[in-house]
């Protein structure tokens, strides 16, 4: 039992790294261009979200209604569920504890993405907003709203650094 827990815990950082790469791929290839006839994420993100929440005072919600801040209800579990076949192969190849550790990490990452992205656009003075890490990733994301092909990661910009899409934020995030 102890060995199973240790393997799952060791797999967790692997899952976080994988999730950063997956977030980058999903954001770049599904949310900023239509993929064949599937354009729901592209329209919802690039057209509507970026159209409403821009790189100015409209980046934050302010007094406006929170319309089109998030995608459809099924958009959060879809990236997680889309990983199940790969994770089943991983569990069969490396072992179930490893596959579960990666799956849990991916789920935590996706949940963090949804929460942090919401908090970035709807600031309310939460404790997380006062942390240096949040302020850095919020500035990172704000730069994405300035230039859409950059800073595609929201949670952990590892893939932005690896693939050369990281750009330093040059302006302060609107309060």
N, C-alpha and C positions, 0 to 999 in steps of 0.2 A: 504493500500500500504506500509506504514512504517513497519507494522508488518511482511509483506512478505519479505521485505529486511532484517530485523533483523534476521528472521528465516534462510534465505539463508546465511547470514554472520556467524551465529552461527553454521551452518552445515559445513562451509568451513573447520575448523580444523578437524572435524570428517572425512571429505573427504581426507585430507592430511594424517592423521593417517592410514586410510584404504588404501590409495595409497602406502604408505610405505610397508604395509603388502603385498599388491598385487604385488608390484615390487619384493619383496623378493621371493614370491612364483613363479612368472613367471621366474625370473632369475635362481632360484634353480632347478625347475622342468621342464622348457621348454628349457632353454638356456644352460644347462650343462648336459643334458641327453636326448636322444630321447624319445618321448612319443608315445608309440605304433608305428604306421607307420608315424607319423608326426615328421619329423626331420629337417625341414627347419631352425628353430631358433637354434637348437643344432649345426648343421653344420656351419651356418653362424657365430654364436658367439663362441662356444667352439673350433671348429676346425680352422676356418679361422681367426676370429678376434684375438683370443688368440695366434694363430700361428704366426701372423704378428706383433702384438703389445704385446711384452712380458715384463717381469719385469727387463729390462735393458735399454740401450739407445734406443732400438726400441719401448719403451713405447710411445714416442712422435714421431710424423710424421717425423720431420726433413726435409730433402730434397727429401724424397721419395714421389711418387704419393699417393694420399689419397684413396687407393684402399681398399675395404672391411672394411672401418671404420664404416660404418653404414649398416644396413640390407636393404632389399628391401623397396621401397617407402611406401608400405602398412603396414609395420611393426610398424610404429608409431601410425596410427589410430586404428589398430587392438585391442590393449589392451583397448583403450578407448571404442570402439564399443562393445567389449565383455562384458563390464560392463552395457550396456544399459538394458538388462532384469532385472538384479538385482536392478538397480536404478529405473526402472519403478515400481517394487514391493515396493521398499522403498518409492517412491513418493505416491503410493496408500495407503500404510500402515501409514506413518508418515505425508505425505503431499507433494504437489508438490514443494513448496519453499525449503523444506529440501532436497528433491531429486535433485533439480537443484543445490543447494549449493554444495552437494557432487559431482555431475557430473562436475561442474566447477572446483572444487578443484582437482579432478582426472585428468582433462584435463590440468590444469596448471602444475600439478606434472609431467605428462608424457611429456609435452613440455619441462619442465625444465630438465628432464632426458636426452632427446635427445640433447639439447643444451649443457648442462654441460659435458656430456660424450664426445661430439665432441671437446669442448674446452680443456678438459683434454689431449686428444691425439693430438690436433693441437693447441698448445699454440702460441699466437701471441702478447702477451703483452696487452691484453684487460683489461679494468678496473676491471672486475670481477675476473680476475686471481690474482690480487694484494690483494684481500680481504682475511682476516684470515679464514673466513668460507670456501671459495673455496679451499684454500691451505690445510685445514684440510680434506675436502672430497676428494680432489685429492690424498692426501697421503693415505686415507682410500681405495680409488679405486686402487691405485698402489699396495697396499698389496694384493688386490684381484687378481691382475695379478701375484703375487708371489705364492699365494696358492688359487686356484680357488674355494674351498669350503668355503672360508671366505669372509667377507665384501661384501655381495651380493647387498646391497643397494648402489646407487650412489647419490641420492638426499638427503634423510633423513634416516640415518642408524638406525632408531628406531627398525625395525624388527631384524636387526643384534644384537642389544643389547638384545632384548626380547628372541630370539631363540639361543643365545650363539654363533653366528658365527662372532661376532666382534673380530678382532685381531688388536692390535696396530701396526702401521707401524714402522718398524725397520730401514728402509733405506730412504734416501732422494729421492724425485721424480727427475728423470733426467731433466735437463734444456733443 
